[in-house]
């Protein structure tokens, strides 16, 4: 078992749970504050679509955590190593993009960089 990749899976689960909770508590309510009474149907549709997309992102990260867990259990499979390298690159780019886009104020970028580092360490050791 690769414990670095297991830790990456754990942090990805934490990332996804934090994303949904923080979004529902802090981000989405502010986004939905601006209602336009002249067209309530469109406003309701946009709000519902935004919430759905927000939580689909969370589900995508949970899927990535499941893949990380499966690969952590079977680390010697050559395909698993390739999957981890692609996932590590994705997390690295996501972390850099998130930090650049938020000018260093969004915790998500740091968590992605941590996950990327754990994946790299798991590949090296």
Secondary structure by P-SEA (a helix, b strand, c coil): ccaaaaaaaaaaaaaaaaaaaaaacccccccccccccccaaaaaaaaaaaaaaaaaaaaaaaaaaaaaaaaaaccccaaaaaaaaaaaaaaaaaaaaaaaaaccccaaaaaaaaaaaaaaaaaac
